[in-house]
Amino acid sequence: MKTSHDFVQELDARRGKIISQTGGWFPGKGVYSHGYSMLEELVGEKSYFQILILNATGKLVSSELAQWMEAVYGCLSWPDPRIWCNQIGALAGVARTSAVTATAIGCLATDSRAYGVMPLMEGVGFIQEALLRHRQGMSAEDIVKDATSARGGKPFIVGYIRPIAKGDERLEVMEQVSQKLGFAEGEHLTLAYAIEKVLMEKFDEGMNINGYVSAFLSDQGFTAQEIYQMFAMLVASGVTACYLDTKQQPSEYFLPWRCDDVQYTGPEKRSVRDAR
């Protein structure tokens, strides 16, 4: 068991030093990331998304998988100010902040269980656990039955159904990208389609982009935490676009409200005399 003396010795060994297991810059010698020379092996040799995934996971992936990641980033970062992270960027444009400030706070808003990268982690957790149970003999129908019974019989399974629109037009696009890049359908994705088939038959609901991405990247050997790290700046581009849009307009023009647009639900109106 480690004693307080041992701990102090460990701290002393690190005193005045920054020790990194990821990499660093050595002036006059080079800069490294997870054992790769940035200037000799990565810059100009590998794509930005290959470097992004390397920095986020320690894994240097193929150019095809990096292209797939770049495509899905395009599917998940739209310049629409109705999307809540983008609306934060738009409001930052109204406030005339810097582009970096707007983009950073918009990205922070996706670190949420309601929307963004956290539901993606849950989607990965669901499909990976489902595959383990499937290998033990559970059918896709059993998996759906178990998941829906835990939610009062409702098909609210992460990675399936879409809260606003029915269906998900991004799936067909990403399926075409996967086929074009030569990716075969793996175990997780096969099961994800089988679960979708059951949901379509019983509830007329299908898979969304979360479910597809979760299954596809699980087949590539990534953990939920690695995927979360890979998508940390997922919405940045869309946020920046919405910031720029409102910054170029008069500051009063974005979502103006009248007083009677506010629905008051507090106590009834009362006079000053009644309040005594």
VEXKE-419977 format. One line per field, with one value per residue: residue in three letters; x, y, z of N, C-alpha, C, CB in turn; residue number from 1. Coordinates in steps of 0.2 Angstrom, whole numbers. Glycine has a CB too. Layout:
N
type [ALA|...]
nX [X|...]
nY [Y|...]
nZ [Z|...]
caX [X|...]
caY [Y|...]
caZ [Z|...]
cX [X|...]
cY [Y|...]
cZ [Z|...]
cbX [X|...]
cbY [Y|...]
cbZ [Z|...]
seq [NUM|...]
***
This chain:
276
type [MET|LYS|THR|SER|HIS|ASP|PHE|VAL|GLN|GLU|LEU|ASP|ALA|ARG|ARG|GLY|LYS|ILE|ILE|SER|GLN|THR|GLY|GLY|TRP|PHE|PRO|GLY|LYS|GLY|VAL|TYR|SER|HIS|GLY|TYR|SER|MET|LEU|GLU|GLU|LEU|VAL|GLY|GLU|LYS|SER|TYR|PHE|GLN|ILE|LEU|ILE|LEU|ASN|ALA|THR|GLY|LYS|LEU|VAL|SER|SER|GLU|LEU|ALA|GLN|TRP|MET|GLU|ALA|VAL|TYR|GLY|CYS|LEU|SER|TRP|PRO|ASP|PRO|ARG|ILE|TRP|CYS|ASN|GLN|ILE|GLY|ALA|LEU|ALA|GLY|VAL|ALA|ARG|THR|SER|ALA|VAL|THR|ALA|THR|ALA|ILE|GLY|CYS|LEU|ALA|THR|ASP|SER|ARG|ALA|TYR|GLY|VAL|MET|PRO|LEU|MET|GLU|GLY|VAL|GLY|PHE|ILE|GLN|GLU|ALA|LEU|LEU|ARG|HIS|ARG|GLN|GLY|MET|SER|ALA|GLU|ASP|ILE|VAL|LYS|ASP|ALA|THR|SER|ALA|ARG|GLY|GLY|LYS|PRO|PHE|ILE|VAL|GLY|TYR|ILE|ARG|PRO|ILE|ALA|LYS|GLY|ASP|GLU|ARG|LEU|GLU|VAL|MET|GLU|GLN|VAL|SER|GLN|LYS|LEU|GLY|PHE|ALA|GLU|GLY|GLU|HIS|LEU|THR|LEU|ALA|TYR|ALA|ILE|GLU|LYS|VAL|LEU|MET|GLU|LYS|PHE|ASP|GLU|GLY|MET|ASN|ILE|ASN|GLY|TYR|VAL|SER|ALA|PHE|LEU|SER|ASP|GLN|GLY|PHE|THR|ALA|GLN|GLU|ILE|TYR|GLN|MET|PHE|ALA|MET|LEU|VAL|ALA|SER|GLY|VAL|THR|ALA|CYS|TYR|LEU|ASP|THR|LYS|GLN|GLN|PRO|SER|GLU|TYR|PHE|LEU|PRO|TRP|ARG|CYS|ASP|ASP|VAL|GLN|TYR|THR|GLY|PRO|GLU|LYS|ARG|SER|VAL|ARG|ASP|ALA|ARG]
nX [4|3|11|10|23|29|21|24|38|36|30|40|49|44|45|45|45|37|29|25|14|10|16|27|37|53|65|74|75|63|45|33|20|12|23|26|34|30|34|41|34|21|15|10|11|1|-17|-26|-37|-32|-22|-29|-37|-27|-21|-32|-34|-22|-21|-16|-25|-31|-31|-43|-52|-50|-55|-69|-72|-71|-81|-92|-92|-95|-109|-114|-112|-120|-125|-136|-145|-155|-152|-146|-133|-127|-135|-131|-118|-123|-129|-118|-112|-121|-118|-106|-94|-77|-73|-67|-71|-85|-86|-80|-88|-100|-96|-95|-108|-112|-107|-116|-130|-142|-140|-128|-111|-111|-123|-119|-109|-117|-124|-114|-111|-123|-125|-113|-115|-126|-122|-114|-123|-131|-122|-122|-134|-146|-159|-161|-174|-177|-168|-173|-186|-182|-176|-186|-196|-190|-192|-205|-212|-210|-202|-189|-174|-157|-149|-158|-174|-179|-180|-186|-189|-195|-186|-169|-160|-146|-141|-142|-132|-120|-119|-117|-104|-97|-97|-91|-78|-74|-78|-83|-98|-99|-100|-106|-114|-121|-130|-136|-144|-152|-159|-165|-174|-183|-188|-194|-204|-212|-214|-213|-202|-185|-167|-155|-143|-134|-135|-130|-117|-112|-112|-104|-91|-89|-86|-74|-66|-65|-67|-81|-76|-65|-71|-79|-69|-64|-74|-74|-74|-84|-95|-90|-88|-101|-106|-97|-101|-114|-111|-104|-114|-124|-116|-113|-125|-136|-136|-148|-157|-158|-168|-179|-190|-206|-214|-226|-224|-219|-223|-231|-231|-233|-238|-255|-258|-257|-261|-251|-256|-262|-251|-246]
nY [-6|11|24|40|45|39|44|58|57|53|65|74|69|73|87|103|99|94|80|70|58|58|67|80|95|97|108|111|98|92|88|78|66|54|45|47|57|73|82|74|62|65|78|84|71|63|65|79|74|61|65|71|61|53|61|61|48|40|32|29|30|23|31|30|28|40|49|45|49|63|65|62|72|82|79|81|94|108|123|130|141|137|126|121|123|130|141|147|152|161|170|175|181|192|198|203|196|188|177|165|164|163|151|142|142|138|125|119|118|106|97|88|78|79|83|81|76|68|59|51|44|36|29|21|13|7|-1|-9|-16|-23|-31|-40|-47|-52|-61|-70|-76|-69|-62|-50|-45|-48|-40|-27|-29|-30|-17|-8|-12|-7|6|9|2|10|15|22|21|24|31|27|32|49|65|76|76|63|48|48|57|58|45|37|44|43|29|27|34|25|13|18|20|7|0|-14|-21|-23|-33|-25|-16|-24|-30|-18|-14|-25|-23|-11|-15|-23|-12|-5|-13|-15|-2|8|15|21|19|32|45|44|31|24|29|25|11|9|14|7|-5|-3|-4|6|13|19|31|34|38|49|58|60|67|79|92|93|101|113|120|123|131|142|147|151|161|170|174|182|191|199|206|219|220|220|212|198|185|194|199|204|211|205|192|185|172|173|164|165|171|178|195|208|221|235|238|225|218|221]
nZ [0|-4|4|13|13|2|-8|-7|-11|-25|-30|-28|-37|-48|-47|-53|-66|-82|-86|-99|-107|-119|-129|-135|-138|-143|-143|-158|-161|-163|-164|-155|-156|-147|-150|-163|-175|-178|-188|-197|-199|-199|-203|-218|-223|-217|-215|-208|-200|-197|-189|-179|-173|-169|-159|-150|-147|-147|-157|-174|-188|-203|-219|-225|-215|-208|-218|-217|-205|-206|-215|-207|-198|-205|-207|-194|-190|-193|-200|-193|-184|-175|-169|-153|-148|-158|-158|-146|-151|-161|-153|-146|-157|-158|-146|-150|-147|-148|-162|-158|-144|-146|-153|-144|-133|-138|-142|-129|-125|-130|-122|-115|-109|-116|-129|-142|-139|-127|-128|-139|-133|-125|-134|-140|-129|-127|-140|-139|-127|-131|-141|-134|-127|-137|-142|-132|-134|-135|-145|-158|-156|-143|-137|-140|-134|-120|-118|-121|-111|-100|-101|-99|-110|-121|-136|-133|-137|-136|-150|-159|-166|-168|-161|-167|-182|-193|-197|-204|-214|-215|-214|-226|-233|-226|-227|-240|-241|-233|-240|-252|-247|-244|-233|-224|-217|-200|-185|-175|-182|-190|-181|-176|-187|-187|-175|-178|-188|-180|-173|-183|-187|-176|-170|-180|-181|-184|-185|-180|-184|-173|-169|-180|-181|-169|-169|-181|-177|-166|-172|-178|-167|-157|-140|-130|-123|-130|-142|-138|-135|-148|-154|-148|-153|-162|-166|-169|-182|-187|-176|-177|-190|-187|-178|-186|-195|-187|-182|-193|-195|-189|-171|-165|-172|-171|-166|-160|-147|-141|-127|-124|-129|-120|-109|-94|-79|-66|-49|-48|-54|-42|-31|-24|-11|-8|-6|6]
caX [0|7|11|11|30|30|18|29|44|34|29|47|53|41|45|48|45|30|30|19|14|7|21|30|41|60|68|80|75|57|39|31|13|11|29|27|37|25|36|44|30|13|13|12|11|-5|-22|-28|-41|-28|-18|-34|-39|-21|-20|-37|-34|-16|-21|-15|-29|-30|-33|-50|-56|-50|-60|-75|-73|-72|-88|-97|-91|-100|-116|-116|-111|-124|-125|-143|-145|-160|-149|-145|-126|-127|-139|-126|-114|-127|-130|-111|-111|-125|-114|-99|-88|-73|-75|-64|-75|-91|-85|-78|-94|-105|-94|-96|-115|-113|-105|-123|-133|-147|-138|-120|-106|-113|-128|-115|-106|-122|-126|-109|-112|-129|-124|-108|-118|-131|-118|-111|-129|-132|-117|-124|-140|-152|-160|-163|-181|-176|-164|-178|-191|-179|-174|-192|-199|-186|-194|-212|-215|-209|-195|-184|-168|-152|-147|-164|-179|-177|-185|-190|-191|-195|-181|-163|-157|-139|-139|-140|-126|-115|-119|-113|-97|-94|-97|-86|-72|-72|-79|-88|-102|-96|-105|-111|-118|-126|-135|-139|-149|-157|-163|-169|-179|-188|-192|-198|-210|-216|-215|-212|-196|-179|-160|-153|-136|-130|-135|-125|-110|-110|-111|-98|-85|-87|-83|-67|-62|-65|-71|-85|-72|-61|-76|-81|-63|-63|-79|-74|-75|-88|-100|-86|-89|-108|-106|-93|-105|-119|-108|-103|-121|-127|-111|-114|-131|-137|-137|-155|-161|-158|-174|-182|-196|-210|-215|-232|-221|-217|-229|-230|-235|-232|-244|-259|-257|-260|-259|-246|-259|-263|-244|-243]
caY [0|17|28|47|46|37|49|64|55|53|72|77|67|77|94|107|95|92|73|69|52|60|70|86|99|97|113|109|91|90|87|71|64|46|41|49|63|77|85|69|57|66|84|83|64|61|70|82|70|56|68|73|54|51|65|60|41|37|27|31|26|23|37|29|30|48|52|43|54|70|65|62|78|87|77|83|101|111|131|132|144|134|120|125|125|135|147|151|155|166|175|178|186|198|202|205|192|185|170|160|164|160|144|138|141|133|118|118|116|99|92|87|72|80|84|82|70|63|54|47|39|31|25|16|9|2|-6|-14|-21|-27|-36|-45|-51|-56|-67|-75|-79|-64|-60|-42|-44|-49|-34|-22|-30|-28|-10|-4|-13|-3|13|9|0|15|14|27|18|29|28|26|37|56|69|81|73|55|46|52|58|57|38|35|48|40|22|28|35|19|9|21|19|0|-3|-20|-21|-27|-36|-20|-13|-29|-30|-11|-15|-30|-19|-6|-19|-24|-6|-2|-17|-14|5|12|20|18|21|39|45|42|23|22|31|21|4|9|15|1|-11|-1|-5|11|13|25|36|37|41|55|62|61|71|85|99|91|106|119|123|126|137|148|149|155|167|175|177|187|197|203|209|223|216|219|208|190|183|200|198|209|209|200|186|181|169|173|159|166|173|183|202|211|228|236|237|218|215|223]
caZ [0|-5|10|12|11|-5|-13|-7|-16|-32|-31|-28|-43|-54|-45|-58|-73|-85|-89|-104|-110|-126|-133|-133|-142|-141|-148|-162|-162|-166|-159|-156|-153|-146|-153|-170|-176|-181|-194|-201|-201|-199|-207|-225|-224|-215|-215|-202|-196|-195|-183|-174|-170|-165|-153|-146|-144|-148|-163|-180|-192|-210|-222|-227|-209|-207|-222|-215|-199|-209|-218|-202|-195|-210|-205|-187|-188|-198|-199|-192|-177|-171|-165|-147|-148|-163|-155|-142|-156|-164|-147|-145|-163|-156|-141|-153|-144|-153|-165|-153|-138|-148|-155|-138|-128|-142|-141|-122|-124|-133|-117|-112|-110|-120|-136|-143|-138|-122|-131|-143|-128|-122|-140|-140|-123|-129|-145|-137|-123|-135|-145|-129|-125|-143|-143|-127|-136|-136|-152|-158|-153|-136|-134|-140|-128|-114|-118|-121|-105|-95|-102|-99|-116|-126|-139|-133|-136|-138|-156|-163|-166|-169|-158|-171|-188|-193|-201|-203|-221|-215|-214|-232|-236|-223|-229|-247|-239|-230|-246|-257|-244|-244|-226|-223|-212|-195|-180|-171|-187|-192|-175|-176|-192|-185|-170|-182|-191|-175|-171|-188|-187|-170|-168|-186|-179|-186|-183|-182|-185|-167|-169|-185|-179|-163|-172|-186|-174|-162|-177|-179|-161|-152|-134|-129|-121|-136|-147|-135|-136|-155|-156|-144|-156|-167|-169|-170|-188|-187|-172|-180|-195|-184|-175|-191|-198|-183|-181|-199|-195|-183|-165|-162|-177|-170|-162|-156|-144|-138|-120|-124|-131|-114|-106|-87|-76|-59|-45|-51|-53|-36|-30|-18|-5|-6|-4|13]
cX [4|6|12|18|31|27|22|35|42|33|36|51|50|41|48|48|37|32|24|20|12|12|24|35|48|64|74|80|69|51|36|24|13|17|30|30|32|27|39|39|23|12|15|11|4|-10|-23|-32|-37|-24|-23|-36|-33|-20|-26|-37|-27|-16|-20|-19|-28|-33|-41|-54|-56|-55|-67|-77|-74|-79|-93|-97|-96|-107|-118|-114|-114|-125|-132|-143|-151|-157|-145|-137|-124|-130|-135|-121|-117|-127|-123|-110|-115|-121|-107|-93|-83|-75|-73|-69|-82|-91|-84|-84|-100|-103|-95|-103|-116|-110|-111|-126|-139|-146|-130|-117|-108|-118|-124|-112|-111|-124|-121|-110|-118|-128|-118|-110|-123|-128|-116|-117|-131|-128|-119|-131|-146|-153|-161|-169|-181|-173|-169|-183|-188|-178|-181|-196|-196|-189|-202|-215|-214|-202|-190|-177|-162|-149|-152|-169|-176|-182|-189|-193|-191|-190|-175|-160|-150|-137|-137|-134|-120|-114|-115|-106|-94|-92|-91|-79|-70|-73|-84|-92|-100|-102|-109|-116|-123|-132|-139|-145|-154|-162|-168|-175|-185|-192|-196|-205|-215|-219|-215|-207|-190|-172|-159|-146|-131|-130|-130|-118|-107|-108|-105|-92|-83|-84|-76|-63|-61|-70|-76|-81|-68|-65|-78|-75|-62|-68|-79|-76|-80|-92|-97|-88|-96|-109|-103|-97|-111|-117|-107|-109|-123|-122|-111|-120|-132|-139|-144|-159|-162|-163|-177|-188|-200|-212|-221|-230|-220|-223|-228|-234|-235|-238|-248|-257|-260|-257|-254|-250|-260|-257|-242|-245]
cY [6|22|35|49|44|42|56|63|56|61|75|75|70|85|98|104|94|85|71|62|52|62|76|89|99|102|111|102|89|90|81|70|56|42|43|56|67|79|80|64|59|72|83|75|61|67|73|78|64|59|69|66|52|55|63|53|38|32|31|27|27|29|36|31|37|51|51|48|61|71|66|69|83|85|80|90|106|119|133|134|141|128|124|127|131|142|151|155|161|172|179|183|192|202|204|202|191|179|164|159|161|153|139|137|137|126|115|115|109|94|91|81|73|81|84|75|65|57|49|42|34|27|19|11|4|-3|-11|-19|-25|-32|-42|-49|-55|-62|-72|-78|-75|-62|-52|-41|-44|-42|-28|-23|-28|-21|-6|-6|-9|4|13|7|5|14|19|24|23|26|27|31|44|61|74|79|66|53|50|52|57|50|36|38|44|32|22|29|29|14|11|20|12|-3|-8|-18|-26|-29|-31|-17|-18|-30|-24|-11|-20|-27|-14|-10|-21|-18|-3|-7|-16|-7|10|17|17|21|29|39|43|34|21|23|26|14|4|9|10|-5|-9|-1|0|10|19|31|39|40|48|60|64|66|77|91|98|97|113|123|127|131|143|151|154|161|173|178|182|193|202|207|214|219|215|214|200|189|189|197|204|207|204|193|181|179|169|168|159|168|178|190|204|218|229|235|230|215|216|217]
cZ [0|1|8|10|4|-10|-13|-12|-23|-34|-32|-35|-49|-53|-51|-65|-75|-88|-93|-107|-117|-131|-131|-139|-139|-146|-151|-164|-166|-161|-161|-153|-153|-150|-160|-171|-181|-188|-199|-204|-202|-204|-214|-228|-222|-215|-208|-197|-194|-188|-177|-170|-166|-159|-148|-143|-144|-153|-170|-185|-199|-213|-224|-220|-207|-212|-220|-209|-201|-212|-213|-198|-199|-208|-199|-185|-194|-196|-198|-185|-173|-167|-159|-146|-152|-161|-150|-146|-159|-159|-146|-151|-161|-151|-144|-149|-150|-156|-161|-147|-140|-149|-149|-134|-132|-141|-134|-121|-126|-127|-112|-113|-115|-127|-137|-142|-133|-124|-135|-139|-126|-128|-141|-135|-124|-134|-143|-132|-126|-138|-140|-128|-131|-144|-138|-129|-137|-143|-152|-155|-146|-133|-135|-135|-122|-113|-117|-114|-99|-96|-103|-106|-122|-129|-139|-131|-139|-145|-161|-161|-166|-166|-162|-177|-188|-198|-200|-210|-221|-215|-221|-235|-233|-225|-236|-246|-237|-236|-251|-254|-243|-237|-227|-217|-206|-190|-177|-176|-189|-187|-175|-181|-190|-179|-173|-185|-187|-173|-176|-188|-181|-168|-174|-184|-181|-183|-184|-182|-179|-167|-174|-183|-174|-165|-176|-182|-169|-166|-178|-173|-156|-146|-134|-127|-126|-141|-145|-136|-144|-158|-152|-147|-162|-170|-170|-176|-189|-182|-175|-186|-193|-181|-180|-194|-194|-182|-187|-199|-189|-177|-163|-166|-175|-164|-157|-153|-141|-131|-120|-127|-125|-110|-98|-84|-68|-55|-49|-49|-46|-35|-24|-12|-3|-4|3|18]
cbX [-5|5|17|8|35|26|11|31|46|27|25|51|51|33|49|54|48|27|31|18|10|1|18|33|39|63|70|86|76|57|34|36|8|5|28|20|44|23|42|50|30|11|17|18|16|-5|-28|-32|-47|-23|-15|-41|-41|-14|-21|-44|-39|-15|-28|-7|-36|-33|-29|-51|-53|-43|-59|-76|-67|-66|-89|-96|-84|-98|-117|-112|-103|-131|-122|-147|-146|-166|-143|-147|-121|-129|-146|-122|-111|-134|-133|-106|-114|-132|-113|-99|-90|-66|-72|-57|-77|-94|-79|-73|-97|-105|-87|-94|-119|-109|-99|-127|-136|-151|-141|-118|-99|-116|-133|-110|-103|-129|-126|-102|-114|-135|-122|-102|-121|-135|-112|-109|-135|-132|-110|-124|-141|-151|-167|-162|-186|-172|-158|-182|-193|-172|-171|-197|-199|-179|-191|-215|-222|-209|-197|-186|-167|-147|-142|-167|-183|-175|-181|-186|-186|-202|-183|-158|-159|-137|-145|-146|-126|-115|-126|-117|-97|-98|-103|-87|-71|-66|-81|-84|-110|-91|-101|-106|-114|-123|-131|-134|-146|-154|-158|-165|-177|-185|-186|-195|-208|-213|-211|-219|-196|-178|-155|-155|-134|-134|-142|-127|-109|-115|-117|-99|-85|-94|-88|-67|-55|-67|-67|-91|-68|-58|-82|-82|-57|-64|-85|-68|-68|-93|-105|-79|-88|-113|-103|-86|-108|-123|-102|-99|-126|-129|-104|-113|-137|-143|-133|-159|-158|-151|-171|-183|-195|-217|-217|-238|-215|-212|-231|-232|-232|-227|-242|-266|-259|-258|-266|-243|-266|-266|-239|-247]
cbY [0|21|26|51|42|30|51|66|48|50|75|74|59|75|94|109|88|97|68|74|47|65|70|86|106|90|119|111|87|83|93|66|67|44|34|48|63|83|90|66|52|68|90|85|60|58|68|89|68|54|74|75|49|52|72|61|37|33|23|32|28|17|39|22|25|50|49|36|54|71|59|56|81|86|70|78|103|108|135|125|151|131|116|121|119|133|145|146|150|164|172|172|183|195|197|212|186|184|170|161|171|164|143|141|148|135|117|123|121|98|95|93|69|87|90|87|73|67|57|51|42|35|29|20|13|6|-3|-10|-17|-23|-33|-41|-46|-51|-64|-72|-85|-58|-64|-40|-49|-55|-33|-22|-37|-32|-8|-6|-20|-3|16|15|-1|23|12|32|11|30|22|19|37|58|73|87|76|53|46|49|64|60|34|37|55|40|19|33|41|15|8|28|23|-1|3|-26|-23|-23|-40|-15|-10|-36|-31|-6|-17|-36|-16|-2|-26|-27|-1|-3|-25|-17|7|15|22|19|17|44|52|44|21|25|38|21|2|14|22|-1|-11|6|-7|18|13|24|34|31|37|54|59|54|68|85|102|86|107|118|118|120|135|146|144|151|166|172|171|184|194|199|204|228|219|226|209|188|178|206|193|210|216|203|186|186|162|181|152|171|175|182|206|206|233|243|240|215|217|229]
cbZ [6|-11|15|18|16|-7|-10|0|-14|-33|-26|-22|-44|-55|-39|-56|-72|-90|-83|-109|-106|-125|-140|-127|-144|-141|-144|-158|-156|-170|-161|-152|-158|-149|-152|-174|-180|-177|-192|-198|-196|-192|-204|-227|-221|-207|-218|-203|-200|-200|-185|-177|-175|-170|-155|-149|-149|-141|-163|-183|-190|-214|-229|-229|-203|-208|-230|-212|-194|-215|-222|-197|-194|-217|-206|-183|-188|-199|-204|-193|-178|-175|-169|-141|-149|-170|-152|-137|-161|-166|-141|-145|-169|-153|-135|-153|-140|-151|-172|-151|-135|-154|-160|-134|-126|-149|-143|-117|-128|-139|-113|-114|-103|-118|-139|-138|-138|-116|-134|-147|-122|-120|-146|-140|-117|-131|-151|-134|-117|-140|-149|-123|-123|-149|-142|-120|-132|-131|-154|-166|-156|-134|-139|-147|-128|-113|-124|-127|-103|-96|-109|-97|-115|-123|-147|-127|-140|-133|-155|-161|-160|-176|-152|-172|-194|-195|-208|-198|-224|-209|-211|-237|-234|-215|-230|-251|-234|-225|-250|-257|-238|-246|-221|-223|-214|-191|-175|-168|-193|-193|-168|-177|-199|-182|-165|-187|-194|-169|-169|-195|-187|-164|-163|-188|-172|-193|-185|-176|-187|-161|-170|-192|-177|-158|-175|-191|-171|-159|-183|-182|-163|-156|-128|-124|-115|-140|-148|-127|-134|-159|-156|-140|-159|-165|-163|-169|-194|-185|-165|-183|-200|-180|-172|-197|-198|-176|-180|-205|-194|-184|-160|-162|-184|-168|-157|-161|-138|-142|-116|-127|-136|-109|-108|-84|-78|-57|-38|-49|-59|-30|-28|-19|-5|-12|-9|15]
seq [1|2|3|4|5|6|7|8|9|10|11|12|13|14|15|16|17|18|19|20|21|22|23|24|25|26|27|28|29|30|31|32|33|34|35|36|37|38|39|40|41|42|43|44|45|46|47|48|49|50|51|52|53|54|55|56|57|58|59|60|61|62|63|64|65|66|67|68|69|70|71|72|73|74|75|76|77|78|79|80|81|82|83|84|85|86|87|88|89|90|91|92|93|94|95|96|97|98|99|100|101|102|103|104|105|106|107|108|109|110|111|112|113|114|115|116|117|118|119|120|121|122|123|124|125|126|127|128|129|130|131|132|133|134|135|136|137|138|139|140|141|142|143|144|145|146|147|148|149|150|151|152|153|154|155|156|157|158|159|160|161|162|163|164|165|166|167|168|169|170|171|172|173|174|175|176|177|178|179|180|181|182|183|184|185|186|187|188|189|190|191|192|193|194|195|196|197|198|199|200|201|202|203|204|205|206|207|208|209|210|211|212|213|214|215|216|217|218|219|220|221|222|223|224|225|226|227|228|229|230|231|232|233|234|235|236|237|238|239|240|241|242|243|244|245|246|247|248|249|250|251|252|253|254|255|256|257|258|259|260|261|262|263|264|265|266|267|268|269|270|271|272|273|274|275|276]
***
